[in-house]
Amino acid sequence: MPARLAGPAHLNHYERAHWSIENKIHWVRDVTFHEDNSQVRTGTAPRALASFRNLGISTFRLAKRANIAHVRRDLLNHNDAFAAYGI
């Protein structure tokens, strides 16, 4: 993009949009699900596990649960597994 079209406000918008994705998905996967510590590295397993993590995060958010780490702690007690979804 030419410099005359890419003003500071325009560039700032794209930079903030990028970081909102980083903070919303990747940070949760890295910190809450410890994705960076995963030992799975062969075949399609890493992609499959990332998909399952994304599915879990999306499911929890659709259930109106903002704190993903708290939901995971709720799920540790199998008797209260449905509490994560408000059931």
N, CA, C and O atoms as a printed pandas DataFrame, in Angstrom:
     atom_number atom_name residue_name chain_id  residue_number  x_coord  y_coord  z_coord
0              1         N          MET        A               1    0.858   -1.169    0.000
1              2        CA          MET        A               1    0.000    0.000    0.000
2              3         C          MET        A               1    0.907    1.236    0.000
3              4         O          MET        A               1    1.850    1.309    0.787
4              5         N          PRO        A               2    0.632    2.185   -0.860
5              6        CA          PRO        A               2    1.446    3.402   -0.893
6              7         C          PRO        A               2    1.321    4.190    0.410
7              8         O          PRO        A               2    0.290    4.144    1.081
8              9         N          ALA        A               3    2.365    4.897    0.747
9             10        CA          ALA        A               3    2.395    5.656    2.003
10            11         C          ALA        A               3    1.300    6.715    2.048
11            12         O          ALA        A               3    0.784    7.022    3.123
12            13         N          ARG        A               4    0.939    7.278    0.896
13            14        CA          ARG        A               4   -0.095    8.328    0.899
14            15         C          ARG        A               4   -1.472    7.770    1.264
15            16         O          ARG        A               4   -2.330    8.510    1.744
16            17         N          LEU        A               5   -1.690    6.461    1.037
17            18        CA          LEU        A               5   -2.967    5.829    1.388
18            19         C          LEU        A               5   -2.964    5.212    2.782
19            20         O          LEU        A               5   -4.023    4.992    3.368
20            21         N          ALA        A               6   -1.811    4.942    3.295
21            22        CA          ALA        A               6   -1.693    4.277    4.603
22            23         C          ALA        A               6   -1.325    5.310    5.661
23            24         O          ALA        A               6   -0.165    5.435    6.051
24            25         N          GLY        A               7   -2.318    6.037    6.108
25            26        CA          GLY        A               7   -2.087    7.021    7.158
26            27         C          GLY        A               7   -1.997    6.358    8.519
27            28         O          GLY        A               7   -2.263    5.163    8.647
28            29         N          PRO        A               8   -1.625    7.123    9.536
29            30        CA          PRO        A               8   -1.483    6.554   10.883
30            31         C          PRO        A               8   -2.770    5.919   11.415
31            32         O          PRO        A               8   -2.724    4.863   12.044
32            33         N          ALA        A               9   -3.900    6.549   11.168
33            34        CA          ALA        A               9   -5.159    5.989   11.670
34            35         C          ALA        A               9   -5.477    4.664   10.977
35            36         O          ALA        A               9   -5.965    3.724   11.605
36            37         N          HIS        A              10   -5.197    4.603    9.691
37            38        CA          HIS        A              10   -5.445    3.380    8.916
38            39         C          HIS        A              10   -4.566    2.238    9.427
39            40         O          HIS        A              10   -5.052    1.130    9.655
40            41         N          LEU        A              11   -3.291    2.506    9.604
41            42        CA          LEU        A              11   -2.369    1.475   10.094
42            43         C          LEU        A              11   -2.698    1.054   11.520
43            44         O          LEU        A              11   -2.599   -0.123   11.867
44            45         N          ASN        A              12   -3.089    2.021   12.342
45            46        CA          ASN        A              12   -3.447    1.724   13.731
46            47         C          ASN        A              12   -4.648    0.775   13.786
47            48         O          ASN        A              12   -4.690   -0.131   14.619
48            49         N          HIS        A              13   -5.617    0.986   12.903
49            50        CA          HIS        A              13   -6.793    0.111   12.861
50            51         C          HIS        A              13   -6.383   -1.334   12.599
51            52         O          HIS        A              13   -6.842   -2.238   13.297
52            53         N          TYR        A              14   -5.536   -1.564   11.616
53            54        CA          TYR        A              14   -5.119   -2.931   11.287
54            55         C          TYR        A              14   -4.245   -3.547   12.376
55            56         O          TYR        A              14   -4.333   -4.747   12.635
56            57         N          GLU        A              15   -3.416   -2.746   13.004
57            58        CA          GLU        A              15   -2.580   -3.258   14.091
58            59         C          GLU        A              15   -3.437   -3.686   15.277
59            60         O          GLU        A              15   -3.207   -4.747   15.859
60            61         N          ARG        A              16   -4.410   -2.878   15.633
61            62        CA          ARG        A              16   -5.294   -3.230   16.749
62            63         C          ARG        A              16   -6.148   -4.449   16.429
63            64         O          ARG        A              16   -6.383   -5.285   17.302
64            65         N          ALA        A              17   -6.610   -4.560   15.204
65            66        CA          ALA        A              17   -7.405   -5.727   14.811
66            67         C          ALA        A              17   -6.575   -6.998   14.926
67            68         O          ALA        A              17   -7.077   -8.032   15.365
68            69         N          HIS        A              18   -5.312   -6.924   14.533
69            70        CA          HIS        A              18   -4.438   -8.090   14.651
70            71         C          HIS        A              18   -4.276   -8.495   16.111
71            72         O          HIS        A              18   -4.372   -9.679   16.435
72            73         N          TRP        A              19   -4.034   -7.537   16.993
73            74        CA          TRP        A              19   -3.803   -7.870   18.392
74            75         C          TRP        A              19   -5.068   -8.331   19.092
75            76         O          TRP        A              19   -4.983   -9.075   20.069
76            77         N          SER        A              20   -6.239   -7.915   18.626
77            78        CA          SER        A              20   -7.462   -8.416   19.258
78            79         C          SER        A              20   -7.608   -9.912   18.997
79            80         O          SER        A              20   -8.073  -10.649   19.867
80            81         N          ILE        A              21   -7.213  -10.370   17.797
81            82        CA          ILE        A              21   -7.229  -11.804   17.503
82            83         C          ILE        A              21   -6.191  -12.507   18.365
83            84         O          ILE        A              21   -6.469  -13.554   18.949
84            85         N          GLU        A              22   -5.009  -11.939   18.442
85            86        CA          GLU        A              22   -3.933  -12.537   19.241
86            87         C          GLU        A              22   -4.357  -12.679   20.698
87            88         O          GLU        A              22   -4.138  -13.724   21.312
88            89         N          ASN        A              23   -4.961  -11.637   21.249
89            90        CA          ASN        A              23   -5.360  -11.671   22.655
90            91         C          ASN        A              23   -6.568  -12.568   22.890
91            92         O          ASN        A              23   -6.687  -13.177   23.953
92            93         N          LYS        A              24   -7.447  -12.653   21.930
93            94        CA          LYS        A              24   -8.679  -13.393   22.140
94            95         C          LYS        A              24   -8.507  -14.901   21.992
95            96         O          LYS        A              24   -9.076  -15.658   22.778
96            97         N          ILE        A              25   -7.747  -15.347   21.020
97            98        CA          ILE        A              25   -7.629  -16.778   20.748
98            99         C          ILE        A              25   -6.275  -17.324   21.160
99           100         O          ILE        A              25   -6.184  -18.227   21.991
100          101         N          HIS        A              26   -5.229  -16.772   20.575
101          102        CA          HIS        A              26   -3.907  -17.361   20.762
102          103         C          HIS        A              26   -3.424  -17.259   22.203
103          104         O          HIS        A              26   -2.791  -18.185   22.710
104          105         N          TRP        A              27   -3.715  -16.151   22.864
105          106        CA          TRP        A              27   -3.265  -16.002   24.242
106          107         C          TRP        A              27   -3.948  -17.032   25.132
107          108         O          TRP        A              27   -3.303  -17.625   25.997
108          109         N          VAL        A              28   -5.236  -17.249   24.934
109          110        CA          VAL        A              28   -5.966  -18.250   25.730
110          111         C          VAL        A              28   -5.403  -19.638   25.463
111          112         O          VAL        A              28   -5.210  -20.425   26.390
112          113         N          ARG        A              29   -5.135  -19.940   24.180
113          114        CA          ARG        A              29   -4.582  -21.255   23.852
114          115         C          ARG        A              29   -3.202  -21.439   24.463
115          116         O          ARG        A              29   -2.879  -22.529   24.936
116          117         N          ASP        A              30   -2.379  -20.389   24.461
117          118        CA          ASP        A              30   -1.025  -20.502   25.000
118          119         C          ASP        A              30   -1.010  -20.572   26.515
119          120         O          ASP        A              30   -0.301  -21.398   27.090
120          121         N          VAL        A              31   -1.778  -19.723   27.164
121          122        CA          VAL        A              31   -1.704  -19.615   28.620
122          123         C          VAL        A              31   -2.623  -20.621   29.313
123          124         O          VAL        A              31   -2.182  -21.338   30.211
124          125         N          THR        A              32   -3.873  -20.683   28.918
125          126        CA          THR        A              32   -4.829  -21.543   29.607
126          127         C          THR        A              32   -4.677  -23.006   29.226
127          128         O          THR        A              32   -4.767  -23.884   30.085
128          129         N          PHE        A              33   -4.448  -23.277   27.947
129          130        CA          PHE        A              33   -4.333  -24.655   27.485
130          131         C          PHE        A              33   -2.880  -25.121   27.353
131          132         O          PHE        A              33   -2.630  -26.265   26.974
132          133         N          HIS        A              34   -1.925  -24.245   27.662
133          134        CA          HIS        A              34   -0.489  -24.579   27.617
134          135         C          HIS        A              34   -0.081  -25.183   26.273
135          136         O          HIS        A              34    0.655  -26.168   26.219
136          137         N          GLU        A              35   -0.566  -24.582   25.201
137          138        CA          GLU        A              35   -0.309  -25.118   23.874
138          139         C          GLU        A              35    1.176  -25.104   23.509
139          140         O          GLU        A              35    1.651  -25.996   22.806
140          141         N          ASP        A              36    1.906  -24.101   23.980
141          142        CA          ASP        A              36    3.334  -24.023   23.658
142          143         C          ASP        A              36    4.131  -25.156   24.305
143          144         O          ASP        A              36    5.220  -25.486   23.835
144          145         N          ASN        A              37    3.608  -25.751   25.367
145          146        CA          ASN        A              37    4.305  -26.842   26.048
146          147         C          ASN        A              37    3.965  -28.213   25.485
147          148         O          ASN        A              37    4.469  -29.226   25.970
148          149         N          SER        A              38    3.118  -28.253   24.469
149          150        CA          SER        A              38    2.679  -29.531   23.909
150          151         C          SER        A              38    3.848  -30.281   23.284
151          152         O          SER        A              38    4.702  -29.685   22.628
152          153         N          GLN        A              39    3.879  -31.591   23.492
153          154        CA          GLN        A              39    4.918  -32.456   22.924
154          155         C          GLN        A              39    4.463  -33.106   21.612
155          156         O          GLN        A              39    5.228  -33.835   20.980
156          157         N          VAL        A              40    3.229  -32.841   21.211
157          158        CA          VAL        A              40    2.682  -33.429   19.988
158          159         C          VAL        A              40    3.214  -32.639   18.800
159          160         O          VAL        A              40    2.974  -31.437   18.686
160          161         N          ARG        A              41    3.944  -33.329   17.907
161          162        CA          ARG        A              41    4.566  -32.623   16.802
162          163         C          ARG        A              41    4.462  -33.334   15.455
163          164         O          ARG        A              41    4.909  -32.778   14.452
164          165         N          THR        A              42    3.901  -34.522   15.387
165          166        CA          THR        A              42    3.940  -35.283   14.145
166          167         C          THR        A              42    2.563  -35.406   13.508
167          168         O          THR        A              42    1.536  -35.392   14.186
168          169         N          GLY        A              43    2.574  -35.527   12.194
169          170        CA          GLY        A              43    1.342  -35.735   11.446
170          171         C          GLY        A              43    0.373  -34.576   11.586
171          172         O          GLY        A              43    0.772  -33.414   11.664
172          173         N          THR        A              44   -0.896  -34.911   11.617
173          174        CA          THR        A              44   -1.939  -33.887   11.719
174          175         C          THR        A              44   -2.411  -33.687   13.157
175          176         O          THR        A              44   -3.346  -32.924   13.404
176          177         N          ALA        A              45   -1.776  -34.360   14.097
177          178        CA          ALA        A              45   -2.197  -34.261   15.507
178          179         C          ALA        A              45   -2.121  -32.831   16.045
179          180         O          ALA        A              45   -3.055  -32.420   16.733
180          181         N          PRO        A              46   -1.059  -32.038   15.776
181          182        CA          PRO        A              46   -1.049  -30.672   16.305
182          183         C          PRO        A              46   -2.222  -29.834   15.798
183          184         O          PRO        A              46   -2.822  -29.072   16.556
184          185         N          ARG        A              47   -2.543  -29.980   14.521
185          186        CA          ARG        A              47   -3.667  -29.226   13.956
186          187         C          ARG        A              47   -4.987  -29.696   14.558
187          188         O          ARG        A              47   -5.864  -28.878   14.836
188          189         N          ALA        A              48   -5.135  -30.993   14.761
189          190        CA          ALA        A              48   -6.361  -31.528   15.349
190          191         C          ALA        A              48   -6.534  -31.029   16.786
191          192         O          ALA        A              48   -7.631  -30.630   17.177
192          193         N          LEU        A              49   -5.459  -31.052   17.569
193          194        CA          LEU        A              49   -5.546  -30.573   18.951
194          195         C          LEU        A              49   -5.861  -29.082   19.009
195          196         O          LEU        A              49   -6.624  -28.641   19.868
196          197         N          ALA        A              50   -5.272  -28.301   18.092
197          198        CA          ALA        A              50   -5.580  -26.869   18.033
198          199         C          ALA        A              50   -7.056  -26.663   17.693
199          200         O          ALA        A              50   -7.698  -25.759   18.228
200          201         N          SER        A              51   -7.586  -27.493   16.814
201          202        CA          SER        A              51   -9.013  -27.400   16.468
202          203         C          SER        A              51   -9.894  -27.732   17.669
203          204         O          SER        A              51  -10.905  -27.069   17.902
204          205         N          PHE        A              52   -9.512  -28.758   18.434
205          206        CA          PHE        A              52  -10.279  -29.096   19.638
206          207         C          PHE        A              52  -10.210  -27.982   20.677
207          208         O          PHE        A              52  -11.203  -27.683   21.340
208          209         N          ARG        A              53   -9.047  -27.375   20.815
209          210        CA          ARG        A              53   -8.936  -26.246   21.755
210          211         C          ARG        A              53   -9.827  -25.097   21.309
211          212         O          ARG        A              53  -10.528  -24.502   22.127
212          213         N          ASN        A              54   -9.807  -24.779   20.011
213          214        CA          ASN        A              54  -10.664  -23.706   19.495
214          215         C          ASN        A              54  -12.137  -24.037   19.686
215          216         O          ASN        A              54  -12.939  -23.161   20.011
216          217         N          LEU        A              55  -12.489  -25.291   19.486
217          218        CA          LEU        A              55  -13.874  -25.722   19.698
218          219         C          LEU        A              55  -14.282  -25.512   21.155
219          220         O          LEU        A              55  -15.371  -25.011   21.436
220          221         N          GLY        A              56  -13.405  -25.897   22.073
221          222        CA          GLY        A              56  -13.699  -25.698   23.490
222          223         C          GLY        A              56  -13.855  -24.230   23.841
223          224         O          GLY        A              56  -14.802  -23.854   24.533
224          225         N          ILE        A              57  -12.938  -23.398   23.372
225          226        CA          ILE        A              57  -13.010  -21.961   23.654
226          227         C          ILE        A              57  -14.298  -21.376   23.093
227          228         O          ILE        A              57  -14.987  -20.618   23.775
228          229         N          SER        A              58  -14.621  -21.721   21.863
229          230        CA          SER        A              58  -15.842  -21.197   21.234
230          231         C          SER        A              58  -17.094  -21.666   21.968
231          232         O          SER        A              58  -18.037  -20.896   22.151
232          233         N          THR        A              59  -17.103  -22.922   22.386
233          234        CA          THR        A              59  -18.251  -23.462   23.105
234          235         C          THR        A              59  -18.447  -22.746   24.429
235          236         O          THR        A              59  -19.571  -22.403   24.796
236          237         N          PHE        A              60  -17.360  -22.523   25.141
237          238        CA          PHE        A              60  -17.461  -21.819   26.421
238          239         C          PHE        A              60  -17.937  -20.386   26.227
239          240         O          PHE        A              60  -18.735  -19.885   27.018
240          241         N          ARG        A              61  -17.459  -19.731   25.192
241          242        CA          ARG        A              61  -17.884  -18.352   24.939
242          243         C          ARG        A              61  -19.354  -18.296   24.523
243          244         O          ARG        A              61  -20.068  -17.370   24.906
244          245         N          LEU        A              62  -19.813  -19.280   23.743
245          246        CA          LEU        A              62  -21.226  -19.319   23.379
246          247         C          LEU        A              62  -22.109  -19.562   24.599
247          248         O          LEU        A              62  -23.270  -19.154   24.628
248          249         N          ALA        A              63  -21.549  -20.232   25.605
249          250        CA          ALA        A              63  -22.276  -20.462   26.857
250          251         C          ALA        A              63  -22.181  -19.247   27.784
251          252         O          ALA        A              63  -22.567  -19.312   28.951
252          253         N          LYS        A              64  -21.661  -18.136   27.243
253          254        CA          LYS        A              64  -21.545  -16.860   27.990
254          255         C          LYS        A              64  -20.575  -16.951   29.160
255          256         O          LYS        A              64  -20.749  -16.266   30.168
256          257         N          ARG        A              65  -19.558  -17.791   29.032
257          258        CA          ARG        A              65  -18.535  -17.899   30.067
258          259         C          ARG        A              65  -17.290  -17.164   29.577
259          260         O          ARG        A              65  -16.651  -17.600   28.619
260          261         N          ALA        A              66  -16.950  -16.072   30.215
261          262        CA          ALA        A              66  -15.835  -15.234   29.771
262          263         C          ALA        A              66  -14.491  -15.742   30.268
263          264         O          ALA        A              66  -13.481  -15.590   29.582
264          265         N          ASN        A              67  -14.465  -16.341   31.452
265          266        CA          ASN        A              67  -13.207  -16.783   32.033
266          267         C          ASN        A              67  -12.983  -18.257   31.708
267          268         O          ASN        A              67  -13.512  -19.140   32.383
268          269         N          ILE        A              68  -12.192  -18.510   30.666
269          270        CA          ILE        A              68  -11.972  -19.868   30.181
270          271         C          ILE        A              68  -11.243  -20.709   31.228
271          272         O          ILE        A              68  -11.544  -21.892   31.384
272          273         N          ALA        A              69  -10.297  -20.120   31.941
273          274        CA          ALA        A              69   -9.560  -20.866   32.971
274          275         C          ALA        A              69  -10.508  -21.332   34.077
275          276         O          ALA        A              69  -10.365  -22.443   34.587
276          277         N          HIS        A              70  -11.462  -20.498   34.447
277          278        CA          HIS        A              70  -12.426  -20.873   35.483
278          279         C          HIS        A              70  -13.316  -22.018   35.005
279          280         O          HIS        A              70  -13.636  -22.923   35.776
280          281         N          VAL        A              71  -13.711  -21.979   33.746
281          282        CA          VAL        A              71  -14.533  -23.057   33.193
282          283         C          VAL        A              71  -13.754  -24.365   33.202
283          284         O          VAL        A              71  -14.307  -25.414   33.531
284          285         N          ARG        A              72  -12.491  -24.312   32.847
285          286        CA          ARG        A              72  -11.675  -25.538   32.858
286          287         C          ARG        A              72  -11.578  -26.107   34.265
287          288         O          ARG        A              72  -11.612  -27.324   34.443
288          289         N          ARG        A              73  -11.457  -25.240   35.266
289          290        CA          ARG        A              73  -11.427  -25.731   36.657
290          291         C          ARG        A              73  -12.770  -26.357   37.031
291          292         O          ARG        A              73  -12.808  -27.352   37.755
292          293         N          ASP        A              74  -13.879  -25.778   36.540
293          294        CA          ASP        A              74  -15.197  -26.368   36.784
294          295         C          ASP        A              74  -15.281  -27.770   36.190
295          296         O          ASP        A              74  -15.911  -28.656   36.769
296          297         N          LEU        A              75  -14.652  -27.970   35.045
297          298        CA          LEU        A              75  -14.730  -29.259   34.365
298          299         C          LEU        A              75  -13.847  -30.324   35.001
299          300         O          LEU        A              75  -14.000  -31.504   34.686
300          301         N          LEU        A              76  -12.934  -29.949   35.879
301          302        CA          LEU        A              76  -12.099  -30.943   36.551
302          303         C          LEU        A              76  -12.926  -31.844   37.451
303          304         O          LEU        A              76  -12.607  -33.019   37.628
304          305         N          ASN        A              77  -13.979  -31.296   38.013
305          306        CA          ASN        A              77  -14.900  -32.079   38.821
306          307         C          ASN        A              77  -15.967  -32.629   37.877
307          308         O          ASN        A              77  -16.853  -31.894   37.442
308          309         N          HIS        A              78  -15.882  -33.911   37.562
309          310        CA          HIS        A              78  -16.776  -34.496   36.564
310          311         C          HIS        A              78  -18.239  -34.472   36.988
311          312         O          HIS        A              78  -19.124  -34.544   36.135
312          313         N          ASN        A              79  -18.508  -34.373   38.267
313          314        CA          ASN        A              79  -19.893  -34.269   38.722
314          315         C          ASN        A              79  -20.493  -32.931   38.335
315          316         O          ASN        A              79  -21.707  -32.819   38.165
316          317         N          ASP        A              80  -19.650  -31.911   38.195
317          318        CA          ASP        A              80  -20.118  -30.559   37.858
318          319         C          ASP        A              80  -19.768  -30.171   36.432
319          320         O          ASP        A              80  -19.666  -28.984   36.124
320          321         N          ALA        A              81  -19.581  -31.159   35.553
321          322        CA          ALA        A              81  -19.158  -30.857   34.187
322          323         C          ALA        A              81  -20.173  -29.978   33.461
323          324         O          ALA        A              81  -19.788  -29.133   32.653
324          325         N          PHE        A              82  -21.443  -30.162   33.733
325          326        CA          PHE        A              82  -22.453  -29.365   33.036
326          327         C          PHE        A              82  -22.554  -27.938   33.585
327          328         O          PHE        A              82  -23.203  -27.086   32.978
328          329         N          ALA        A              83  -21.919  -27.677   34.723
329          330        CA          ALA        A              83  -21.933  -26.320   35.281
330          331         C          ALA        A              83  -21.231  -25.338   34.347
331          332         O          ALA        A              83  -21.541  -24.147   34.350
332          333         N          ALA        A              84  -20.297  -25.827   33.560
333          334        CA          ALA        A              84  -19.599  -24.951   32.625
334          335         C          ALA        A              84  -20.549  -24.337   31.614
335          336         O          ALA        A              84  -20.316  -23.238   31.111
336          337         N          TYR        A              85  -21.614  -25.055   31.325
337          338        CA          TYR        A              85  -22.586  -24.576   30.347
338          339         C          TYR        A              85  -23.852  -24.015   30.993
339          340         O          TYR        A              85  -24.823  -23.705   30.302
340          341         N          GLY        A              86  -23.836  -23.887   32.314
341          342        CA          GLY        A              86  -24.986  -23.348   33.017
342          343         C          GLY        A              86  -26.155  -24.303   33.097
343          344         O          GLY        A              86  -27.300  -23.878   33.257
344          345         N          ILE        A              87  -25.874  -25.606   32.986
345          346        CA          ILE        A              87  -26.948  -26.616   33.028
346          347         C          ILE        A              87  -27.039  -27.180   34.443
347          348         O          ILE        A              87  -27.874  -28.044   34.710
